[in-house]
Amino acid sequence: MLARAFRDNPLNRAVIGERPERRLRCNQLGMAVHLPVAHRHGEVRAAWRERRLVGVLVSVPSFGWPLPAPAFGARLRVAFRQGLGVASRWAEVSDALTAHHPLGAHAYLATLGVSPAAQGQGIGRALLAAWLGEVDAANQWAWLETDREQCLPLYESAGFQIQGEMGLHGVPVYLMERKPAAEAGCAET
């Protein structure tokens, strides 16, 4: 589901190329090695409709970023199956995002994806709200990056603010922060 949700993202197009079937295959390979690590060391939330997976949110708890790398053998297999050029470009993206990632205790929204057929139905908003409820309960600040300009209103409505923008392979990537609820004046009295 996540592979399909991200297939047409601008950064996927820039890193993998214009063929949708190749982007889908490369995404499936990448997700197969990264999701188990996220499940073990972070949190993976799922949204279901009629017994079908329609949305996934992957987050990293305070002091959990960066997630450990998948096993070397798994990364090597993915690199060869995706193609060394694709793997090299994803490594560049990862290095650039890491260089701009804030230090210190914070909650990190690593991934939020909704099945293309279910987009616009509030699924992503509901997953985000549930996660932010826990972030607020812990009085943490949160961080995310997005390459989808159309997602900015969703994140801004949830209290995120753009802290910067960087270009990766010709694609703008927005760096967003959300202050702790108490600091933002959202705490209940």
Secondary structure, 3 states (H helix, E strand, C coil): CHHHHHCCCHHHHHHHCCCHHHHHHHHHHHHHHHHHHHHHHCEEEEEEECCEEEEEEEEECCCCCCCCCCCHHHHHHHHHHHCHHHHHHHHHHHHHHHHHCCCCCCEEEEEEEECHHHCCCCHHHHHHHHHHHHHHHCCCCEEEEECCHHHHHHHHHCCCEEEEEEEECCEEEEEEEECCCCCCCCCCC
